[in-house]
Amino acid sequence: MTEKNRLSRKNFIKSCSATLGLIGIGLPDLLANPTTEKDEFYKGFDQAGKIEASSKIRGSWVRKGIAQTGDVELHRCQIVVGKEENSAVQQAALFLADDIFKITGHKPPVNSLKQSDRVSIILSTLGDTVPKGIKVAGLKNKREAFQIFTSGDSVWLAGADFRGTAFAAYTLSERIGIDPLYLWTGYEPLKNASLTLKKTDYFADSPTVKYRGFFHDDEDVLPRPFDKYGFPLRIGDVPLVWYQRFFETALRLRMNMVAPYVRVHRRYEVQKCASDWGLFFTSHHYDILLSNPFGIERFHLAERRGVTTSWDWFSNKENMIRYWRGGVEENKDVHAVWPVGLRGTDDHAYKFPKGTSEKEQAKVFKDAIDAQVKTVKDLVPSSEKPAFHFTLYTEMLEKYRKHPEDFKVPEDVILVWPDNNDGVMRDLPAEKDKWKHGVYYHLAYFGGPPTKQGTHVITPMRVAGQFKRIVDAGATEFMLVNVSELREHVMEARMIADICWDAKTFFDKPKPDVAYINWWIHEYFDANIADAIFNAYHDYYKLINGSEKTYFGAEQFELILQQLHQRLTKKTIKKLDQEKIEELTRRAKQYDLAFENISFILSKLKREQKQFFFEHVAFGLRVDQRPTEAALILLKAMAEPDDSKAWDLIAEAIVPLEKLELEISRAERPPFDKWYISTWIRTPVSPLNIHRSYTQLREFITTNGAKTPVKPKMTFGHNIEGAKLWSKFLEDAEQVKATY
């Protein structure tokens, strides 16, 4: 790698705090810049008025009571999928069979031919053998459109293409009672041994957004094994079962694309699984042609592809092209949307020679993208029409804005416009041109003030407002949303999936954002207390109206505990920010009122609803509320002149933090064991670590206040040689598992 593109730690942190060399986040970094553009979320609530009834989707096609003419009894059905159907359809049939088993206790056989004496669910990609009533003309030449149609003793799931057929199966599953988010909500379907489907004729047209998917960025909880700090290894393996959970969720939400990796060790079985199930494999803005530049040294990829680690377009561009070509050769047999562009081998800008003008740089970008497009077209099967995306992230947007006329990339390259990492679009196309356009959006993010990994922060009001802009601008060819490890962001992720599938229906309401929250409450909780739940979400987004609010109490807790340390060790006591203390007090009162309502709600919900409401609303508030409560007790200790009595108050302050530890344990129900452990992102000294206040106070009490609670940030660096050793270990372990 040439010197000018080898990143120093100083320049690395300056260029992009979100990559592997990032030091463990410290509070000053996170508070350096305020989060931009706060929502008037609760204003939308105030204007919403009383909650209106909302139709549930889940289970809505199930007949309750006596079957009527045209209904179809499914409890002893078979599923028919022709051998010629795509693997995505075959997989959808398997999921559907499992879903019917969960409801009825009977698992339908999946057959390639219909047995005449059995009720049949027939998955059929548009062909000649469809019954009268299937809108062949309406499906023909459509993308991912489908129809669900009951005819006699059969249910036809007819797709315009194989993805349409698969999406018909996932839609049917939800309508007979399966929650598309069940892997995250924990919801089981209602048992119904005599499952009867109402007479149905449902048509779904092509989706609004062509390529739409989840980006599982900044994997810090799931990788295995653990490193020397006890953190999940940054470049470790995420178990296949977790990828399959991500993929299944995406498909049930009728998404068709996934970006599963950033830093972790890649395994071909993962993208092959995604592709076989019907998802396009893609990746982030610097993973050019899915070649994994991050692994050029760490994962020995340069060596294996017969190239050097030189990353210099001017002196060794053929070397770079051969490296990118390796990514295409490895992935040419999976369905893919290929990232193009020119960046460094980490998430930082490409380093041009000093004095290179903006126009000269634009030409280099164009030349590189042309070479990348040619490489793909030379290698992928001729039956495939490859798609490409060029994401205008970070520095690229400004370069494009300055010289759009010089970025004459091929017309089959989608221009992807980014948000500000906090759910507000930085820019969108001003007018129609010959290129297709898309967006890169964040619900999760790591790398500065808007970091949001463990709590959902982006409001439905923001999502609705920004996606209305996106749709109006015609940026509907591609949508990739960063959801990290997904769990905390399911509400807004489903909202985005709904918009991407049918934006017209979603926005054809006076207040689509409020309507969505209304529907969510009725779909996932209890309509009888809808007003109370609506108010709970109001309180949630009012108190957590920015990423920094998730650890506001913990920040003040640390500062007050530091004051107590200074007092007990006879050091100069630094004054607290009185405005922050006043805000702490106000927030404590707001939390008290919010939890009065939450306690009422929890007393009314069913067991599954209670757990999910706790995880999705109450727990996110507790993460800040418990340290806030403890901080106010420490304030009393600070005001108490008698040291003995002050220590009694210090001991009392651990009680709310112990309660939080129990609440964390409750939130870590299977399969989310160790979900809130310390990681390279959530280091023990990071405000993102929700155990931090508890561990700080325990140490403070144990050492009689002699040690400062303010610890230096943890630093990791690139550690390329260590990464290479780990990489070899992981690959050797795979071979051992295959033989032992």
Secondary structure, 3 states (H helix, E strand, C coil): CCHHHCCCHHHHHHHCCCCCCCCCCCHHHHCCCCCCCCCCHHHHHHHHCCCCCCCCCCCCCECCCCCCCCCEECCCCEEEECCCCCHHHHHHHHHHHHHHHHHHCCCCCEECCCCCCCCEEEEEECCCCCCCCCCHHHHCCCCCCEEEEEECCEEEEEECCHHHHHHHHHHHHHHCCCCCCHHHHCCCCCCCCCCEECCCEEEECCCCCCEEEEECCCCCCCCEEECCCCCEEEEEECCHHHHHHHHHHHHHCCCCEEECCCCCCCCHHHHHHHHHHCCEECCCCCCHHHCCCCHHHHCCHHHHCCCCCCCCHHHHHHHHHHHHHHHHHHHCCCCEEEECCCECCCCCECCCCCCCCHHHHHHHHHHHHHHHHHHHHHHCCCCCCCEEEEECCCHHHHHHHHCHHHCCCCCCEEEEEEECCCCCECCCCCCCCCCCEEEEEECCECCCCCCECCCCCCCHHHHHHHHHHHHHCCCCCEEEEECCCCHHHHHHHHHHHHHHHCHHHHHCCCCHHHHHHHHHHHHHCCHHHHHHHHHHHHHHHHHCCCHHHHHHHHHHHHHHHHHHHHHHCCCCCCCCCHHHHHHHHHHHHHHHHHHHHHHHHHHHCCHHHHHHHHHHHHHHHHHHHHHHHHHHHHHHHHHCCCHHHHHHHHHHCHHHHHHHHHHHHHHCCCCCCCCCCCCCCCCCCCCCCCCHHHHHHHHHHHCCCCCCCCCCCCCCCCCHHHHHHHHHHHHHHHHHHHHC
